[in-house]
Amino acid sequence: MERIGHWIDGRLAPGRSGRTASVWDPTTGQQQAEVDLADADVVDAAVASAGQAAAGWADTPLGARTSVLFAFRELLAANRKALAEVVSREHGKTAADADGEIARALDNVEFACGLTSHLEGRYTEGVSRGIDVHAVRAPLGVVAGITPFNFPAMVPMWMIPTALACGNAFVLKPSERDPSASLLLADLLRQAGLPDGVLNVVQGDRIAVERLLEHPDVQAISFVGSTEIARHIYATGAAHGKRVQALGGAKNHMVVLPDADVAAAADAAVSAGYGSAGERCMSVSVVVAVGEVAEPLVEAIAERLPGIEIGTGTGGAAEMGPLITAAHRDRVASYVEDAPGEGAQVRVDGRSAPAASRPGFYLGASLLDHVRPGSRAHTEEIFGPVLSVVRVDTYDEAMAVVDATPYGNGAAIFTRDGGLARRFSRAVQAGMVGVNVPIPVPVASHSFGGWKGSLFGDLHVYGPDGIRFYTRGKVVTSRWPEPRPETAGLPAHELDLGFPGSGGRA
């Protein structure tokens, strides 16, 4: 059976702890590999490798650093299909979902390639007699990322390209459920010319996470995962003096007003609620139907669900794949089982879908209607193909339902009324807002992150906030005496200006 190890100092490194975890094939329910789980010694080796490489990488000219990322971008594009196949094999995503993930990864690499302009400093001349001031952004040193199973290629690319372009060395701890994508990405960066040690990958579980959080040489931690763990990551990392951005869970609501196009809203709800089997933090989990739009909207959504093609990532035509593990599938199914007891109506039961009887971790699309605010299905992050519909009478009631959630990741509104859409965008308590767009994930030039229980820390991930997170400000105040006459009188060809042909060295 395949054994998946770590990536340390520019090469594959077998595990030394003796602990392993199973990597499952979600489409068959069979184990397909074993992944080594790091102990503290392995984490220390990865951090030490990054620490040795960090100073040299930080001193590498910015243009040379971004040249590596340009080369990496070309390699990533050339290997796009191979990487998508790795994601599908271990995660169970459909081919289209996996390819879309790589597309978003490329978007973030391309942003990092242009960091030359984003890292420009500021200069103020003559703040006092003979005194000038300039401000720059300096790298932190060794930084780490802890990423989830649902986007094993994209989420690391939210972090690594920006961190590297800013001059940091990076230690990645990917999910042990689908670990292989991280190793392929590391090897592509090696091929692109990244020096050994600048990126290291440690496979692992909580032991690896806790060591990264307490390691004195790790300056910053980026995390994406559940709110419970995000809260722990933030508190523990901050207690050890680290900069932390910890993105937690979500319960994204889509408000549909009576004037909305019902067919368009139903299409959006199906795509956003069941795409990637609901295993994404920006999935629409709750539709808030206002007034008389509720019944036709629920009917339109229900009519579309039997047409969703469920299958493997290699099948080509599949629109929804299996869930990541049997335990997670059973947990998601429990929300459907418990819904009637909480007053909801099961309009479509995904547990009885033909695909649910296949080998593997399949579950059909479920639709819960008349879901009560405050019920388990409404308040908890399900992270699976279950869409809840809450019916309300007015826009104000809809806003109260949305804002009562402890999460604040994303929210959307579907309407033809521009004034109400503008009011919603300004008032809703969420970090990312869609207007007639169900999944408002920002492009790479903007930053991704929520409010409330969806984010712990001050800065969002990637984009401008990513640059600020992976650098720290430095202000230099300088004063120079007037030029000495003997220096000022030298012929120009004898002055060492540091440029080719100036009489000095380039």
C-alpha positions as CSV (number, residue, x, y, z in Angstrom):
1,M,0.0,0.0,0.0
2,E,1.2,3.5,-0.8
3,R,2.9,5.4,2.0
4,I,2.7,9.1,2.0
5,G,5.4,11.0,3.9
6,H,6.6,14.6,4.4
7,W,8.5,17.1,2.4
8,I,11.6,18.5,4.2
9,D,14.6,20.4,2.9
10,G,13.5,20.1,-0.8
11,R,12.8,16.4,-0.9
12,L,10.4,13.6,0.2
13,A,11.1,12.5,3.8
14,P,9.6,9.3,5.3
15,G,7.9,9.4,8.7
16,R,9.9,8.6,11.8
17,S,7.2,8.6,14.5
18,G,5.7,5.2,13.7
19,R,2.2,6.7,13.7
20,T,0.1,6.6,10.5
21,A,-3.4,7.4,9.4
22,S,-5.6,5.9,6.7
23,V,-6.3,7.7,3.5
24,W,-9.6,6.5,2.1
25,D,-11.0,6.4,-1.4
26,P,-14.4,8.2,-0.8
27,T,-15.8,6.6,-4.0
28,T,-15.3,3.0,-2.9
29,G,-15.0,3.2,0.9
30,Q,-11.7,1.4,0.7
31,Q,-8.3,2.5,2.1
32,Q,-6.0,3.6,-0.7
33,A,-2.9,4.8,1.2
34,E,-1.3,5.4,4.6
35,V,0.0,8.8,5.6
36,D,2.8,9.3,8.1
37,L,1.8,11.5,11.1
38,A,4.5,13.8,12.4
39,D,5.7,13.9,15.9
40,A,7.4,17.0,17.5
41,D,10.8,15.9,16.2
42,V,9.6,15.9,12.6
43,V,8.0,19.3,13.0
44,D,11.2,20.6,14.6
45,A,13.2,19.3,11.6
46,A,10.9,21.1,9.2
47,V,11.0,24.4,11.1
48,A,14.8,24.1,11.4
49,S,15.1,23.6,7.6
50,A,12.8,26.7,7.1
51,G,14.8,28.7,9.6
52,Q,18.1,28.0,7.8
53,A,16.6,29.0,4.5
54,A,14.7,32.0,5.6
55,A,17.5,34.6,5.8
56,G,18.8,33.8,2.4
57,W,15.4,33.8,0.8
58,A,14.5,37.1,2.5
59,D,17.8,38.6,1.0
60,T,16.9,37.3,-2.5
61,P,15.8,40.3,-4.6
62,L,12.1,40.6,-4.9
63,G,12.3,40.2,-8.7
64,A,14.1,36.9,-8.3
65,R,11.5,35.7,-5.8
66,T,8.6,36.5,-8.1
67,S,10.5,34.9,-11.0
68,V,10.2,31.6,-9.1
69,L,6.5,32.2,-8.7
70,F,6.1,33.0,-12.4
71,A,7.8,29.7,-13.2
72,F,5.6,27.9,-10.6
73,R,2.5,29.4,-12.2
74,E,3.5,27.9,-15.6
75,L,4.2,24.5,-14.0
76,L,1.0,24.6,-12.1
77,A,-1.0,25.4,-15.3
78,A,0.9,22.6,-17.2
79,N,0.1,20.1,-14.4
80,R,-3.4,21.3,-13.8
81,K,-5.1,18.1,-14.9
82,A,-2.7,15.9,-12.9
83,L,-3.2,17.9,-9.7
84,A,-7.0,17.9,-10.2
85,E,-6.9,14.1,-10.5
86,V,-5.0,13.9,-7.2
87,V,-7.6,16.0,-5.5
88,S,-10.4,13.9,-7.0
89,R,-8.8,10.6,-6.0
90,E,-8.3,11.5,-2.3
91,H,-11.2,14.0,-1.7
92,G,-13.8,12.5,-4.0
93,K,-14.5,15.8,-5.8
94,T,-16.0,15.7,-9.3
95,A,-13.6,16.6,-12.2
96,A,-15.3,20.0,-12.6
97,D,-15.0,20.9,-8.9
98,A,-11.4,19.8,-8.8
99,D,-10.5,21.8,-11.9
100,G,-12.3,24.8,-10.5
101,E,-10.2,24.5,-7.3
102,I,-7.0,24.6,-9.4
103,A,-8.3,27.6,-11.3
104,R,-8.7,29.6,-8.0
105,A,-5.3,28.4,-6.9
106,L,-3.8,29.8,-10.1
107,D,-5.6,33.1,-9.4
108,N,-3.8,33.5,-6.1
109,V,-0.4,32.6,-7.6
110,E,-0.9,35.2,-10.3
111,F,-1.6,37.8,-7.6
112,A,1.6,36.9,-5.8
113,C,3.6,37.2,-9.1
114,G,2.7,40.9,-9.1
115,L,3.7,41.6,-5.5
116,T,6.5,43.9,-6.7
117,S,4.1,46.9,-6.8
118,H,2.3,45.9,-3.7
119,L,5.5,45.9,-1.6
120,E,6.4,49.4,-2.5
121,G,7.4,51.5,0.6
122,R,6.9,55.2,1.4
123,Y,9.5,57.9,1.5
124,T,9.2,61.4,3.0
125,E,12.1,63.7,2.4
126,G,13.0,66.6,4.7
127,V,10.8,65.9,7.7
128,S,13.3,68.0,9.6
129,R,16.6,69.6,8.7
130,G,18.6,67.0,6.9
131,I,16.3,64.2,8.1
132,D,14.4,61.8,5.8
133,V,12.0,58.9,6.7
134,H,11.2,55.8,4.7
135,A,8.9,52.9,5.5
136,V,9.2,49.4,4.3
137,R,7.5,46.0,4.7
138,A,9.8,43.3,6.1
139,P,9.2,39.5,6.1
140,L,8.5,37.7,9.4
141,G,10.8,34.7,8.9
142,V,9.3,31.3,9.3
143,V,5.5,31.1,9.0
144,A,3.1,28.2,9.0
145,G,-0.2,27.2,7.5
146,I,-2.7,24.6,8.7
147,T,-5.2,23.8,5.9
148,P,-8.4,21.8,5.7
149,F,-9.5,18.7,3.7
150,N,-12.1,20.4,1.5
151,F,-9.7,22.4,-0.7
152,P,-6.3,20.6,-0.5
153,A,-4.8,22.6,-3.4
154,M,-6.6,25.9,-3.3
155,V,-6.3,26.8,0.4
156,P,-2.5,26.3,0.6
157,M,-2.3,28.6,-2.4
158,W,-4.2,31.2,-0.4
159,M,-1.2,31.3,1.8
160,I,2.1,30.0,0.3
161,P,2.6,32.2,-2.8
162,T,2.0,35.5,-0.9
163,A,4.1,34.4,2.1
164,L,7.0,33.4,-0.3
165,A,6.8,36.5,-2.4
166,C,7.0,38.6,0.8
167,G,10.3,36.8,1.7
168,N,9.2,34.2,4.3
169,A,9.9,30.5,4.6
170,F,6.8,28.4,5.0
171,V,5.8,25.2,6.8
172,L,2.6,23.6,5.7
173,K,0.5,21.1,7.7
174,P,-2.2,19.9,5.3
175,S,-5.2,17.7,6.2
176,E,-4.2,14.1,6.8
177,R,-7.3,13.0,4.9
178,D,-6.1,14.1,1.5
179,P,-2.4,14.8,1.8
180,S,-0.9,14.1,-1.6
181,A,-1.8,17.5,-3.3
182,S,0.5,19.3,-0.9
183,L,3.5,17.1,-2.0
184,L,2.8,17.7,-5.7
185,L,2.6,21.5,-5.1
186,A,5.9,21.3,-3.1
187,D,7.6,19.5,-6.0
188,L,6.4,21.9,-8.6
189,L,7.8,24.8,-6.5
190,R,11.1,22.9,-6.4
191,Q,11.1,22.5,-10.1
192,A,10.4,26.3,-10.4
193,G,13.6,27.0,-8.6
194,L,12.5,27.5,-5.0
195,P,15.6,26.9,-2.8
196,D,15.5,23.9,-0.5
197,G,13.9,24.5,2.9
198,V,11.9,27.5,1.9
199,L,8.8,25.3,1.8
200,N,8.4,22.3,4.0
201,V,5.4,20.0,4.4
202,V,4.6,18.0,7.5
203,Q,1.8,15.5,7.5
204,G,0.1,15.1,10.8
205,D,-2.7,15.5,13.3
206,R,-3.1,17.5,16.5
207,I,0.4,16.6,17.7
208,A,1.9,18.5,14.7
209,V,-0.5,21.4,15.1
210,E,0.3,21.9,18.8
211,R,4.0,21.8,18.1
212,L,3.7,24.4,15.4
213,L,1.6,26.6,17.8
214,E,4.2,26.5,20.5
215,H,7.4,26.4,18.5
216,P,9.4,29.6,19.3
217,D,10.8,29.9,15.7
218,V,7.4,30.0,14.0
219,Q,6.4,33.7,13.8
220,A,2.9,33.4,12.4
221,I,0.1,30.8,11.9
222,S,-2.6,30.8,9.2
223,F,-5.5,28.4,9.7
224,V,-8.7,27.5,7.9
225,G,-11.2,25.0,9.5
226,S,-13.9,24.8,12.0
227,T,-14.8,27.5,14.5
228,E,-14.0,25.4,17.5
229,I,-10.5,24.7,16.3
230,A,-10.0,28.2,15.0
231,R,-10.7,29.6,18.4
232,H,-8.1,27.2,19.9
233,I,-5.6,28.0,17.2
234,Y,-6.0,31.8,17.8
235,A,-5.8,31.6,21.6
236,T,-2.9,29.2,21.7
237,G,-0.9,30.9,19.0
238,A,-1.4,34.3,20.5
239,A,-0.4,33.0,23.9
240,H,2.9,32.0,22.4
241,G,3.4,35.4,20.9
242,K,2.5,34.6,17.3
243,R,0.6,36.5,14.7
244,V,-2.5,34.4,14.0
245,Q,-5.3,34.5,11.3
246,A,-7.7,31.7,12.0
247,L,-10.7,31.3,9.7
248,G,-13.5,29.3,11.2
249,G,-16.9,27.9,10.2
250,A,-19.9,29.3,8.4
251,K,-23.6,29.2,8.1
252,N,-24.2,31.2,4.9
253,H,-27.7,32.5,4.2
254,M,-29.3,33.4,0.9
255,V,-32.2,35.8,1.2
256,V,-34.7,35.6,-1.7
257,L,-37.2,38.5,-1.9
258,P,-40.6,38.2,-3.6
259,D,-39.5,40.2,-6.7
260,A,-36.6,37.8,-7.4
261,D,-36.4,35.6,-10.5
262,V,-37.5,32.3,-9.0
263,A,-35.8,30.1,-11.6
264,A,-32.5,32.0,-11.3
265,A,-32.7,31.9,-7.5
266,A,-33.4,28.1,-7.5
267,D,-30.5,27.5,-9.9
268,A,-28.2,29.5,-7.6
269,A,-29.4,27.7,-4.5
270,V,-28.8,24.3,-6.0
271,S,-25.4,25.2,-7.3
272,A,-24.3,26.9,-4.1
273,G,-25.9,24.4,-1.7
274,Y,-24.9,21.2,-3.2
275,G,-21.8,21.9,-5.2
276,S,-18.7,20.1,-4.0
277,A,-21.2,18.0,-1.9
278,G,-21.7,21.0,0.4
279,E,-18.2,20.6,1.7
280,R,-17.1,24.2,1.4
281,C,-17.2,27.1,3.8
282,M,-18.9,29.3,1.3
283,S,-21.8,26.9,0.5
284,V,-25.3,28.3,0.9
285,S,-26.7,26.4,3.9
286,V,-29.9,28.3,4.5
287,V,-32.3,29.9,2.0
288,V,-34.4,32.6,3.7
289,A,-37.6,32.9,1.6
290,V,-39.6,36.1,2.1
291,G,-43.3,36.1,1.6
292,E,-45.1,34.5,-1.3
293,V,-41.8,33.5,-3.1
294,A,-41.3,30.6,-0.6
295,E,-43.6,28.0,-2.1
296,P,-42.6,28.4,-5.8
297,L,-39.0,28.6,-4.8
298,V,-39.0,25.4,-2.7
299,E,-40.9,23.6,-5.5
300,A,-38.3,24.8,-8.1
301,I,-35.4,23.7,-5.9
302,A,-37.0,20.3,-5.2
303,E,-37.7,19.7,-8.9
304,R,-34.0,20.2,-9.7
305,L,-32.5,17.8,-7.2
306,P,-33.3,14.5,-8.9
307,G,-31.4,15.7,-11.9
308,I,-28.1,16.1,-10.0
309,E,-25.7,13.5,-11.4
310,I,-23.9,11.9,-8.5
311,G,-20.7,9.9,-9.2
312,T,-16.9,9.7,-9.1
313,G,-14.4,12.4,-10.0
314,T,-13.3,10.4,-12.9
315,G,-16.7,9.9,-14.3
316,G,-16.7,13.1,-16.3
317,A,-20.5,13.8,-16.1
318,A,-20.9,13.8,-12.3
319,E,-22.0,17.0,-10.7
320,M,-21.7,15.9,-7.0
321,G,-19.3,13.4,-5.5
322,P,-19.1,11.5,-2.2
323,L,-18.3,13.0,1.2
324,I,-14.8,12.7,2.6
325,T,-15.3,9.9,5.2
326,A,-18.0,7.5,6.4
327,A,-18.2,9.3,9.8
328,H,-18.7,12.6,8.2
329,R,-21.4,11.2,5.9
330,D,-23.3,9.8,8.8
331,R,-23.0,13.0,10.7
332,V,-24.5,15.0,7.8
333,A,-27.3,12.4,7.5
334,S,-28.2,12.9,11.1
335,Y,-29.4,16.4,10.4
336,V,-32.0,15.0,8.0
337,E,-33.0,12.4,10.5
338,D,-33.5,14.9,13.3
339,A,-35.3,17.5,11.2
340,P,-38.9,16.4,11.7
341,G,-38.4,16.3,15.5
342,E,-37.4,20.0,15.3
343,G,-40.5,21.0,13.3
344,A,-39.0,20.9,9.8
345,Q,-40.4,19.1,6.8
346,V,-38.1,16.9,4.8
347,R,-39.0,17.8,1.2
348,V,-36.2,15.7,-0.4
349,D,-34.4,13.0,1.6
350,G,-30.9,12.4,0.3
351,R,-30.5,9.3,2.4
352,S,-32.9,7.5,0.0
353,A,-31.2,8.6,-3.2
354,P,-30.0,5.8,-5.4
355,A,-26.4,6.9,-5.0
356,A,-26.6,6.6,-1.2
357,S,-26.7,2.8,-1.5
358,R,-23.5,2.6,-3.5
359,P,-20.1,1.6,-2.0
360,G,-18.3,4.7,-0.8
361,F,-19.4,7.7,1.2
362,Y,-22.2,8.9,-0.9
363,L,-25.3,10.9,0.2
364,G,-27.9,12.4,-2.0
365,A,-29.1,16.0,-1.9
366,S,-31.5,16.8,0.9
367,L,-33.9,19.7,1.2
368,L,-35.5,20.7,4.5
369,D,-38.4,23.1,4.5
370,H,-40.1,25.1,7.3
371,V,-36.8,25.0,9.3
372,R,-37.1,26.9,12.5
373,P,-34.5,29.5,13.5
374,G,-32.6,28.2,16.4
375,S,-33.0,24.5,15.5
376,R,-29.9,22.3,15.0
377,A,-30.3,22.3,11.2
378,H,-30.4,26.1,11.2
379,T,-27.6,26.9,13.6
380,E,-24.9,24.3,13.2
381,E,-22.5,24.1,10.3
382,I,-23.5,20.9,8.4
383,F,-20.8,20.9,5.7
384,G,-22.7,18.5,3.5
385,P,-25.5,18.4,0.8
386,V,-28.3,19.6,3.1
387,L,-30.1,22.8,2.3
388,S,-32.5,24.4,4.8
389,V,-35.4,26.8,4.0
390,V,-36.5,29.3,6.6
391,R,-39.8,31.0,5.7
392,V,-40.4,34.6,6.9
393,D,-43.0,37.3,6.0
394,T,-40.8,40.4,5.7
395,Y,-37.3,41.7,4.7
396,D,-36.7,42.8,8.3
397,E,-37.5,39.3,9.6
398,A,-35.1,37.9,7.1
399,M,-32.3,40.2,8.3
400,A,-33.0,39.2,11.9
401,V,-32.6,35.5,10.9
402,V,-29.3,36.1,9.1
403,D,-27.8,38.3,11.7
404,A,-28.7,36.0,14.6
405,T,-26.3,33.3,13.4
406,P,-23.0,33.2,15.4
407,Y,-21.1,33.0,12.1
408,G,-20.5,35.9,9.7
409,N,-18.7,34.4,6.7
410,G,-21.0,35.1,3.7
411,A,-24.5,36.2,2.9
412,A,-26.4,36.8,-0.3
413,I,-29.6,38.5,-1.5
414,F,-31.6,37.8,-4.6
415,T,-33.8,40.7,-5.7
416,R,-34.5,43.2,-8.5
417,D,-34.6,46.1,-6.0
418,G,-31.3,47.9,-6.1
419,G,-32.2,50.0,-3.0
420,L,-32.9,47.0,-0.9
421,A,-29.8,45.2,-2.2
422,R,-27.7,48.2,-1.2
423,R,-29.3,48.3,2.2
424,F,-28.6,44.6,2.7
425,S,-25.0,45.0,1.6
426,R,-24.4,47.7,4.1
427,A,-26.2,46.3,7.1
428,V,-25.7,42.5,7.0
429,Q,-23.2,41.2,9.5
430,A,-21.0,39.2,7.2
431,G,-17.6,39.7,5.7
432,M,-18.5,38.7,2.2
433,V,-21.7,39.7,0.5
434,G,-23.3,38.6,-2.8
435,V,-26.0,40.5,-4.7
436,N,-27.6,38.0,-7.0
437,V,-24.4,36.0,-6.6
438,P,-24.8,33.0,-4.3
439,I,-21.1,32.4,-3.4
440,P,-19.4,35.7,-3.1
441,V,-15.8,34.5,-2.9
442,P,-13.5,37.5,-3.6
443,V,-11.0,37.4,-6.4
444,A,-7.3,37.2,-5.4
445,S,-6.8,41.0,-5.5
446,H,-9.3,41.3,-2.6
447,S,-9.1,39.4,0.7
448,F,-11.2,36.5,1.9
449,G,-12.7,36.3,5.4
450,G,-15.7,36.6,7.6
451,W,-16.9,38.3,10.8
452,K,-17.9,37.0,14.2
453,G,-17.3,33.3,14.7
454,S,-15.9,32.9,11.2
455,L,-12.6,34.7,11.8
456,F,-10.3,35.0,14.8
457,G,-7.6,37.7,14.2
458,D,-7.5,41.1,12.5
459,L,-6.5,40.2,9.0
460,H,-8.3,38.2,6.3
461,V,-6.5,35.7,4.1
462,Y,-4.8,36.4,0.7
463,G,-5.0,39.7,-1.2
464,P,-3.9,42.9,0.5
465,D,-4.6,41.5,3.9
466,G,-2.4,38.6,3.1
467,I,0.5,40.9,2.4
468,R,0.0,42.7,5.6
469,F,-0.2,39.5,7.5
470,Y,3.1,38.1,6.2
471,T,5.1,41.3,6.6
472,R,5.7,43.8,9.4
473,G,6.3,47.5,9.0
474,K,9.7,49.1,9.6
475,V,10.3,52.9,9.6
476,V,13.8,54.2,9.1
477,T,14.6,57.8,10.1
478,S,18.0,58.9,8.7
479,R,20.2,62.0,8.8
480,W,23.3,62.5,6.8
481,P,25.8,65.4,7.1
482,E,26.5,67.6,4.2
483,P,28.8,66.0,1.6
484,R,32.5,66.4,2.3
485,P,34.2,68.7,-0.1
486,E,36.8,66.1,-1.1
487,T,34.1,63.6,-1.9
488,A,31.9,66.1,-3.7
489,G,34.8,67.2,-5.9
490,L,35.5,63.7,-7.3
491,P,35.0,63.2,-11.0
492,A,31.7,61.4,-11.8
493,H,33.5,58.4,-13.3
494,E,35.3,57.8,-9.9
495,L,32.2,57.7,-7.8
496,D,30.9,54.3,-6.8
497,L,27.1,54.5,-7.4
498,G,26.5,50.8,-7.4
499,F,25.3,50.7,-11.1
500,P,26.9,49.1,-14.1
501,G,29.3,51.5,-15.7
502,S,29.4,53.9,-12.8
503,G,32.8,53.0,-11.6
504,G,31.5,50.6,-8.9
505,R,30.2,47.1,-8.7
506,A,26.7,46.2,-9.8
